[in-house]
């Protein structure tokens, strides 16, 4: 019987440390800043292209040269991995 695949099927133990808990992923959907970025049609097209690409990793490398994509990636990272308080410089 073909059962649908789960994340556990494709993650190795090495990948576990890079795994983002569902709770944190839900924060992405609640971010006004991220929603604002996603209003940009160019960014949406980049994300669609990655989603449909065969070789996602080389395309990601290319897109990390795109300021708009970097801004999106940085925004996502700030949400799921907020900077440590002591590393934040005072204004």
Backbone bond lengths (Angstrom), bond angles and torsions (degrees), N, CA, C in turn:
res aa  C-N    CA-C-N  psi(-1)  N-CA   C-N-CA  omega(-1)  CA-C   N-CA-C  phi
1 X - - - 1.472 - - 1.525 109.23 -
2 X 1.326 116.28 130.51 1.461 121.32 178.33 1.513 109.73 -82.54
3 X 1.329 115.81 110.61 1.460 118.34 176.03 1.517 107.12 -99.15
4 X 1.340 116.94 151.03 1.464 118.08 179.02 1.531 110.32 -62.06
5 X 1.314 116.47 146.64 1.467 119.89 -179.58 1.518 109.13 -73.25
6 X 1.311 114.84 156.88 1.458 119.68 176.15 1.524 108.33 -122.85
7 X 1.310 116.05 166.48 1.461 120.84 -179.95 1.523 110.16 -56.97
8 X 1.333 116.93 -37.15 1.460 120.94 -178.70 1.529 111.79 -59.97
9 X 1.338 117.39 -28.40 1.465 121.01 -179.25 1.526 112.35 -67.24
10 X 1.330 116.93 -27.76 1.464 118.68 -174.58 1.522 113.44 -109.17
11 X 1.330 117.22 -7.66 1.467 119.80 179.74 1.522 110.45 -95.13
12 X 1.318 115.85 131.92 1.455 119.07 171.98 1.524 107.10 -92.85
13 X 1.327 117.13 173.50 1.472 119.09 179.30 1.523 111.37 -60.48
14 X 1.333 116.65 -34.65 1.462 120.02 178.33 1.525 111.27 -62.45
15 X 1.335 116.05 -32.96 1.463 119.99 -179.03 1.523 112.06 -74.05
16 X 1.322 116.43 -23.01 1.468 120.31 -175.14 1.521 112.37 -53.22
17 X 1.337 117.62 -40.10 1.458 119.76 -177.01 1.527 111.73 -66.84
18 X 1.334 117.30 -22.27 1.466 121.29 179.12 1.525 112.07 -91.10
19 X 1.298 116.55 -2.83 1.462 120.77 -175.72 1.537 110.53 -75.11
20 X 1.323 115.75 135.22 1.467 121.17 -179.66 1.524 108.51 -99.14
21 X 1.346 117.70 125.38 1.461 119.94 179.53 1.535 111.44 -61.45
22 X 1.323 115.72 146.24 1.463 122.22 -178.20 1.526 112.02 -52.78
23 X 1.324 115.70 -38.82 1.464 121.61 179.32 1.539 110.63 -55.60
24 X 1.327 115.06 -43.58 1.469 119.55 -179.27 1.525 110.81 -72.69
25 X 1.339 116.94 -35.66 1.462 119.50 178.10 1.530 110.32 -62.30
26 X 1.330 116.20 -35.48 1.465 120.08 179.62 1.524 110.83 -64.26
27 X 1.334 117.00 -29.99 1.470 120.78 177.52 1.531 111.19 -61.97
28 X 1.333 116.56 -30.03 1.467 120.06 178.40 1.524 110.06 -59.69
29 X 1.339 115.96 -41.58 1.457 120.52 -178.92 1.515 113.41 -69.99
30 X 1.340 116.08 -17.95 1.462 120.45 -177.99 1.526 112.40 -96.23
31 X 1.335 117.03 -5.24 1.463 120.60 -174.83 1.529 112.23 -80.61
32 X 1.331 114.54 119.31 1.474 119.73 176.62 1.533 110.37 -65.90
33 X 1.337 115.84 -38.87 1.474 119.57 -179.40 1.525 110.14 -60.90
34 X 1.324 116.16 -45.25 1.464 120.37 -179.65 1.529 110.81 -65.48
35 X 1.310 116.60 -42.38 1.476 119.85 177.30 1.515 110.82 -58.97
36 X 1.331 115.05 -40.07 1.466 119.78 178.55 1.516 111.58 -60.73
37 X 1.338 116.39 -45.01 1.466 120.60 178.87 1.529 110.84 -62.31
38 X 1.326 115.85 -38.57 1.470 120.16 -176.38 1.526 113.09 -72.88
39 X 1.321 117.00 -6.97 1.467 119.42 174.08 1.527 110.49 -73.70
40 X 1.337 116.54 -16.27 1.465 121.27 -177.93 1.540 109.65 -75.18
41 X 1.343 117.33 117.58 1.474 119.85 -178.04 1.529 113.07 -62.68
42 X 1.334 116.94 -31.63 1.474 119.89 179.54 1.535 110.21 -65.65
43 X 1.330 116.51 -44.22 1.465 120.49 177.82 1.531 110.39 -62.63
44 X 1.303 116.49 -43.06 1.473 120.02 -179.96 1.526 110.58 -60.38
45 X 1.331 116.19 -38.54 1.463 120.05 178.59 1.522 110.61 -66.75
46 X 1.338 117.32 -41.10 1.473 120.63 177.59 1.532 109.96 -59.19
47 X 1.331 116.37 -45.41 1.466 120.56 -177.80 1.527 111.29 -65.87
48 X 1.322 116.62 -39.30 1.469 120.14 176.75 1.524 110.77 -63.15
49 X 1.334 115.57 -42.31 1.461 120.41 -179.58 1.532 110.57 -61.66
50 X 1.323 117.09 -43.80 1.466 120.58 177.67 1.527 110.30 -62.39
51 X 1.314 115.39 -45.85 1.465 120.44 -177.38 1.520 111.15 -58.85
52 X 1.320 117.43 -36.32 1.464 121.21 -176.10 1.530 113.19 -92.64
53 X 1.330 117.52 -5.87 1.466 120.87 -174.65 1.526 112.00 -75.36
54 X 1.325 115.20 147.41 1.464 121.23 173.72 1.532 109.12 -72.10
55 X 1.332 115.42 -51.39 1.467 121.36 -176.11 1.527 109.89 -100.16
56 X 1.327 115.63 77.37 1.457 120.99 -175.32 1.528 112.35 -62.74
57 X 1.327 117.15 -37.01 1.462 118.79 -173.20 1.531 112.45 -67.79
58 X 1.333 118.43 -40.78 1.469 118.05 179.55 1.529 110.66 -72.26
59 X 1.320 117.13 -31.97 1.466 120.44 176.91 1.531 110.11 -67.40
60 X 1.335 116.58 -39.53 1.472 120.77 177.57 1.532 109.66 -60.47
61 X 1.345 116.58 -42.78 1.473 120.28 178.49 1.523 110.15 -58.84
62 X 1.331 116.03 -43.86 1.461 120.73 179.73 1.534 110.07 -63.76
63 X 1.312 116.89 -44.51 1.464 120.92 -177.00 1.527 112.74 -70.02
64 X 1.323 117.44 -22.21 1.465 119.20 177.14 1.531 111.17 -69.07
65 X 1.349 117.16 -4.89 1.470 121.93 172.14 1.528 110.52 -90.41
66 X 1.323 116.78 -11.50 1.469 122.41 -178.85 1.527 109.55 -87.38
67 X 1.336 118.60 115.69 1.473 120.18 -178.20 1.533 113.63 -52.76
68 X 1.331 117.12 -39.39 1.461 120.79 -178.94 1.536 111.42 -63.61
69 X 1.340 116.14 -42.47 1.451 119.85 -179.97 1.533 111.00 -69.14
70 X 1.324 116.08 -38.88 1.468 121.05 177.94 1.531 110.19 -62.09
71 X 1.332 115.88 -41.15 1.460 120.58 178.08 1.540 109.73 -61.07
72 X 1.328 116.65 -42.85 1.460 122.25 177.90 1.532 110.78 -62.76
73 X 1.337 116.53 -48.26 1.469 121.39 -178.99 1.529 110.69 -62.46
74 X 1.339 116.81 -43.18 1.464 121.10 178.74 1.523 111.22 -62.32
75 X 1.324 115.74 -40.65 1.462 120.69 179.76 1.542 109.51 -62.62
76 X 1.318 116.69 -45.77 1.478 120.92 178.19 1.523 110.71 -59.60
77 X 1.320 116.35 -44.96 1.466 120.17 -178.83 1.525 111.92 -64.76
78 X 1.333 116.73 -39.98 1.472 119.48 178.40 1.529 110.80 -61.10
79 X 1.327 117.03 -32.09 1.462 120.83 -178.63 1.525 111.13 -76.08
80 X 1.338 116.77 -46.66 1.468 118.85 -176.13 1.524 113.14 -84.44
81 X 1.338 116.91 -21.76 1.468 121.09 177.04 1.520 108.85 -134.74
82 X 1.336 116.75 75.93 1.468 117.92 -177.88 1.522 110.83 -59.19
83 X 1.348 116.27 143.47 1.471 118.58 -179.48 1.530 110.58 -61.67
84 X 1.319 115.52 146.67 1.463 120.23 177.34 1.528 108.74 -63.65
85 X 1.308 116.23 141.07 1.469 120.17 -176.70 1.526 112.79 -57.85
86 X 1.340 117.74 -41.02 1.470 118.85 -175.22 1.531 112.52 -70.56
87 X 1.316 117.41 -15.26 1.466 120.28 179.13 1.522 112.98 -86.90
88 X 1.305 116.83 -7.40 1.456 120.62 -177.94 1.536 108.86 -84.00
89 X 1.318 115.46 124.40 1.465 119.87 -179.05 1.527 109.44 -79.49
90 X 1.322 117.13 140.18 1.470 118.58 176.76 1.517 110.42 -65.45
91 X 1.297 115.93 148.86 1.489 121.36 -178.55 1.512 109.94 -63.00
